[in-house]
Amino acid sequence: MAAFLLGAVLLIVQPQMVPSRPAINSKAETSSQSVQRELLKKTSQKNDFKENIHSNGSCRQLPQTIIIGVRKGGTRALLEMLSLHPDIAAAESEVHFFDWEDHYKNGLQWYINQMPFSYPHQITMEKTPAYFTSPKVPERVYNMKQSMRLLLILRDPSERVLSDYTQVFYNHMQKHKPYPSIEQFLIKDGELNVDYKAINRSLYYIHMQNWLKYFPLDRIHIVDGDKLIKDPFPEIEKVERFLKLSPQINASNFYFNKTKGFYCLRDSGRERCLHESKGRAHPQVDTRLLEKLHEYFHEPNKKFFELVGRTFDWH
């Protein structure tokens, strides 16, 4: 009986590795498979398997869905909203397994250990916004699980740049460290500084092309972050359908908090809002500089719309 139970445990938590797509060149494929074999070795420690089974029948397992980005696009709000669904089990913290080498070299068992305990009928999920813009991540996710369903939440690229700056600015202020004005980042030699990292993160079509090398478009659901802020329920309904979840989240689960200026959540009579770091006011930016930013993103946005066969209400 003990042997049977151990076998069942191994079947539950043992991740299935898959080869890279044929489109990848042979050298890259060989290298990828070598890395995966090394990662797989790290998953075969019996003590780790024991830690992944709970007495109530739940277990830790590889995620079936990952929120891959984008940074300052609304990933935390999306995760919190989806957590209202009883069939979602979400990791609390950003895992950074696929984009941080120190984490990735720990192997898949380490990754599994970061997941919450979940029941067989539940979808395990994690979110790490940096995945979308990290070149190595799409292939690594694909090698782990070809059937992965991916969630990508995007907002107006110009607004995302301002939010990106705002987050870093407040992080410095909390540590009582000075931080340059946004104009110092956006302008270089009198022109828009296209080397600014926050601008690069908003070139969605470049990063999306990388993901589409490994995952078809029907495996990537794009959430409209601007609409999620203004009216969250319709966007969450679309995600439920994409994940093949029964419709459990209702309009009554959302209410607008006038003090905070954004929607909060209501779950079984309990109300909760996102952390105070969310919804911060953006810095005042000169109108002409904003126009430069909007003009710069015009062509990249057009390319992105063509790539995904869908348009968004961006500047």
Helices and strands as residue ranges (DSSP letters): H 2-13, H 26-41, H 46-51, E 65-69, H 75-82, E 88-90, H 101-104, H 108-113, E 123-127, G 129-131, H 137-144, E 149-154, H 157-174, H 182-186, E 187-188, E 191-192, H 197-201, H 204-212, G 217-219, E 220-224, H 225-230, H 232-242, G 251-253, E 254-257, E 262-267, E 270-272, H 287-308
